[in-house]
Structures are given as C-alpha cells and as structure tokens.
Amino acid sequence: MIKLTKLEKKYINRIANPTTTALEDLIVPMSDLNAKANLAQYTIDTYDLGELNSVKTTVSKHILDFTCLDDNKLLHVTGYIETD
C-alpha cells in the first residue's frame, strides 16, 4: 500500500507568491503503481486536476512532484510518498 501525504497544489502564474492549497492525504490501494508517472496520474484522476503535463524524476524517491494542465493553466503538485 502506498500513501501520498502533504499534497499541495498551486497554480503557476506570473505572481510572485502563488496561493498554495492543501489536498487530503491519499491512499493508493494498488501496489503496482510504483512509477511516479502512474502515481501522478492516479492523483490527477482522484482529485480531477486536469491532464498530466510532466513529472519531475530528479527528486528523491520519497517525493512526488508533477505539473498538470487544468483549464489551460499550469498546476504544480507536490507531496510525499510513504510505502508500507
């Protein structure tokens, strides 16, 4: 089982300090979603965040960091990956 914690989303625009919105922790029941792109897509589908744009793969294994497109706006989502 995989748990995604401290999920935060913020819209990327031209302002210096974008508003950060916290999302509820998410438990992923399927253990075959080990790739970060699959976890990002599962998060997008769960919270209806639009469509996946890119996944950052250069961060630590325990961090999920991706961007998605929601109504032609870029949305940046970050969180922690905890495995049991």
N, C-alpha and C positions, 0 to 999 in steps of 0.2 A: 504494500500500500504506500502511496506517495501523498504527502501533504504539502500544499503550497501555502505559505504563511506570509504575513506582512505585504500582501499585494497592494500596490499603489498604482494609480493611473494618473497621467497628466497630459493635457493637450499641448502639443508643440506649436507655439505661435511666436510672434515677434515680441512679446512682452518679456521682461527680464525674469520675473518670478511667476511661472505658471502655477495655477491652483492644483494642488495635489488632492486626489480623492482616494480614500482607503476602500478597499474591497474586502469582503468577508474571506476568511480562510477557506481553502478549497481542498477537499479530499478526493484524490483520484483513485477510484477502486480498481482500475485496470493496471496491472503491474507491467504490461507490455509497452506502456508509454514512457520509455526511458529516454528517448531523444528529446532534446529541448524544443525542437520544432513541433513535435507531437504534443508536448505539454502546453506550448503556447497556443496551438490550435484548439486544444481541449478547453483552455481558459477563455479563449475568444468565443467559442460556441456556448459555454456556460453563461457568460455574462453579456452575450450579444454585443461584442465590441467591434464588429465590422469584419474586415478580412485581413489576414496576416500580410505584413509588408516585409519584415526582416527579423531575424533572430540573431542576437549577439552571441557568438560562440567563443569569444576570447575572455570571458569572465570565468570565475571559479565554478566548479561543478555544482555547488550548492546554491547558485544564484540564477534566477530566470530573468532575462532581460530581452524584451522584444518591442517592436513597433507594429502598429496596425493602422489601417485606414478606416475611419468612421465618418461617413458623410463628407468625403473629400478633405478631411482633416487628419493630420498625423496624431496618433495617440501612443504615448510611451508607457509601457507597463513593466514594473519590476517586482520581484518577490524572492522569497527563499524557498528552496526545495529541501524537504525533510523526508527521508526514507525510513521505513520500519524494517 
